[in-house]
Amino acid sequence: MNQATYLYRISQLLSRFREQVKILSSNGEFSINIHSENILIKILNLLYECDLENTNYSEGKTYPSIDLRDKNGKIAFQITSIANLEKVRNTIEKFIKYGLYKEFQELYIYIITDKQNSYNQTKINKATKGLFKFSKTQILDRSDLYKLLNERNNLNVLKEVHN
């Protein structure tokens, strides 16, 4: 397969996954949200060159604010199907409350459905209390992953994500 073929198939799979999450979530079936964390670990590890672990397994299901982390790489991800600003603020507030901003240099929020068209950066800045930097560009969804894959222009990474 060539790069275009891989990218096209990955875009299909990401879109299909988003729709499946929406359908199941609308019916109150949220177990796919937990499974999505395990699926995304491999993709995020490749794209962000990190070694994420699922905190639900390493720390227990009540670990605050984040779902995936790389302690050495100092990067953390919250995986959610809720895309509103309140969820973003809540994640940031817990990230601060539990001192995770001291442990991790980067926080990303990955929306497994669709992120909003825009987020109020002023309200985000207020939530961070100046303790760490968080930009609305750190709120991601499938389109952002696809763009990053395309920008990387690495056939080996595309093959791995495809598989």
Salt bridges, closest charged atoms under 4 A:
GLU19 OE2 - ARG18 NH2 2.62
GLU19 OE2 - LYS22 NZ 3.97
GLU53 OE2 - ARG69 NE 2.51
GLU59 OE2 - ARG69 NH2 2.63
GLU86 OE1 - ARG89 NH1 3.53
ASP114 OD1 - ARG18 NH1 3.46
ASP114 OD2 - LYS22 NZ 2.95
ASP114 OD1 - ARG142 NH1 2.63
ASP141 OD2 - ARG142 NH1 3.91
ASP144 OD2 - LYS115 NZ 2.81
